[in-house]
Amino acid sequence: MIFNGIDNQTVEFKITNYQYPDIKSGDWDGNWLLIYLNVKSNVGHWQTIDPSLTTWEIKTLIDWFNDLPNNKKPKFKHLDFTEPNLSFEHIGFNGNKCLIRLRFALESRPQSAVEDREYFVDFEYNRNEIKQIISDLTNELKKFPDRKGKE
C-alpha cells in the first residue's frame, strides 16, 4: 500500500513476512512482522525492511485510523509501538481533511541518518482516503494473521 503525503511525498508500506516464519506459536516471536518501507520524502529517499510491528500492533493502527473518517480524534494523539521505529501522530483536522505525521526512527530511517534530525512525512487525507487506508491495512494484515498457538 502507498501512503500519499503532502508535496508528492510517498511511503510504500508492505508486510513482507513474519520475522520468524517457522515459529507458529502465539507468542511475541510468532507475531513479529517484517515491514518494508520505500520512502520518497523531502528529507530523502530510502528503503528498509525491519521487524517493526506485530500483528497486534497493525490491528491497533487500523483501530487508530477508524476514528478519523468521522472527524473524531483518535484515542491517542501519538501512536507508538513496542519497537520505536515507526510512530503515527494525529496533528489535527483542517476542514474535512485529517492531518497525520508518520515518523521514522532507528532502523526505519535512512542508513545515512543524522542523529539530531527528524525523519517524517506529513499526510492530509479526506474521509474516503482514510477509509481506503483502513481497507489497505486490513488487506495487508489478512496475509499474515495472528498466530494464536496451541489452544
WOZI-V565468 format. One record per pair of residues at least 12 apart in sequence whose C-alpha atoms are under 10 Angstrom apart, sorted by the first residue. I is the first residue (numbers start at 1). GAP is how many residues later the second one is. Records with the same first field share a line. If there is no record, write none. Layout:
BEGIN
I = GAP  GAP
END
This chain:
BEGIN
1 = 12  13  14  36  131  132  134  135  136  138  139
2 = 12  35  36  37  131  134
3 = 36  99  118  119  120  122  126  130
4 = 36  117  118  119  120  121  125
5 = 35  36  94  95  96  97  116  117  118  119  120
6 = 35  36  93  115  116  117  118  119
7 = 34  35  114  115  116
8 = 32  33  34  115
9 = 30  31  32  33  34  35  36  112  113  114
10 = 27  28  29  30  31  32  35  111  112  113
11 = 25  26  27  28  29  30  34  35  36  91  110
12 = 23  24  25  26  27  28  35
13 = 22  23  24  25  26  36  123  124  127
14 = 19  20  21  22  23  24  35  122  123  126  127
15 = 18  19  20  21  22  34  35  36  37  38  40  43  122  125  126  128  129
16 = 17  18  19  20  33  34  35  124  127  128
17 = 14  15  16  17  18  19  34  126  127
18 = 12  13  14  15  16  17  33  35  36  37  126  127
19 = 12  13  14  15  16  31  32  33  34  35
20 = 12  13  14  31
21 = 12  123
23 = 124  126
24 = 122  123  124  125  126
25 = 121  122  123  124  125
26 = 120  121  122  123  124  125
27 = 119  120  121  122
28 = 26  27  28  119
29 = 25  118
30 = 24  25  116  117  118  119
31 = 20  22  23  24  25  26  113  114  115  116  117
32 = 18  19  20  21  22  23  24  25  112  114  115
33 = 16  17  18  19  20  21  22  23  24  25  108  111
34 = 14  15  16  17  18  19  20
35 = 13  14  15  16  17  18  19  73
36 = 12  13  14  15  16  72
37 = 12  13  71  72
38 = 70
39 = 65  69  70  71  81  82
40 = 81
41 = 78  79  80  81
42 = 77  78  79
43 = 67  70  74  75  76  77  78
44 = 65  66  68  69  75  76
45 = 64  65
46 = 62  63  64  65  66
47 = 61  62  63  64
48 = 59  60  61  62  63
49 = 58  59
50 = 35  57  58
51 = 32  34  56  57
52 = 29  30  31  32  33  34  55  56
53 = 28  29  30  31  32  33
54 = 27  28  29  90  92
55 = 86  87  89  90  91  92
56 = 85  89  90
57 = 22  23  24  25
58 = 23  79  80  82  83
59 = 75  78  79  82  87
60 = 19  21
61 = 18  19  20  26  27  73  76  77
62 = 69  71  72  73  74  75  76  79
63 = 12  71
64 = 12  13  14  15  24  26  70
65 = 23  25  65  66  68  69  72
66 = 64  65  67  68
67 = 63
68 = 22  24  25  29  30  31  57  58  59  62  63
69 = 27  28  29  56  57  58  59  60  61  62  65
70 = 26  28  56  57  60
71 = 21  22  23  24  25  26  27  55  56
72 = 20  21  26
73 = 17  18  19  20  25
74 = 15  16
75 = 15
76 = 12  13  14
77 = 12  13  14  15  23
78 = 12  13  22  23  24
79 = 23
80 = 23
83 = 22  23  24
84 = 19  20  21  22  23  24
85 = 18  19  20  21  22  23  24
86 = 16  17  18  19  20  21  22  23  34
87 = 14  15  16  17  18  33
88 = 12  13  14  15  16  32  33  34
89 = 12  13  14  33
90 = 12  32  33
91 = 31  32  33
92 = 32
93 = 31  32  33
94 = 30  31  32
95 = 31
96 = 28  29  30  31
97 = 26  27  28  29  30  32  33
98 = 25  26  27  28  29  31  32
99 = 23  24  25  26  27
100 = 21  22  23  24  25
101 = 19  20  21  22  23
102 = 17  18  19  20  21
103 = 15  16  17  18  19
104 = 14  15  16  17
105 = 12  13  14  15
END
